[in-house]
Amino acid sequence: MPPDVSLDYLLSFDELLDAMAATKENKAPGECGIPAEVWKHGGLKLKERLHDLIVYIWRYEQMPQNWKNANIVHFSKKGSRKL
């Protein structure tokens, strides 16, 4: 069965936990500067608050501006310099 891709569908807490469990460790943090290990091993209260935040953003369609920013860096493989 394909996943439910309806925009009315809210992220469940179990889905958040599954995504965190699948997160690779020892990787560079994103723009927020928070390493994946903090989210993954931060405890139940942190995960509950993160879930609340995600659900709030989804319901009210408002996201912090700095979450909309992205830094895209191109890394060439050796011998390949074309974009």
Stockholm file with secondary structure:
# STOCKHOLM 1.0

chainA/1-83         MPPDVSLDYLLSFDELLDAMAATKENKAPGECGIPAEVWKHGGLKLKERLHDLIVYIWRYEQMPQNWKNANIVHFSKKGSRKL
#=GR chainA/1-83 SS CCCCCCTTCCCCHHHHHHHHHHCCSSCCCCTTCCCHHHHHHSCHHHHHHHHHHHHHHHHHTCCCHHHHCCCCCCCCCTTCCCC
#=GC SS_cons        CCCCCCTTCCCCHHHHHHHHHHCCSSCCCCTTCCCHHHHHHSCHHHHHHHHHHHHHHHHHTCCCHHHHCCCCCCCCCTTCCCC
//
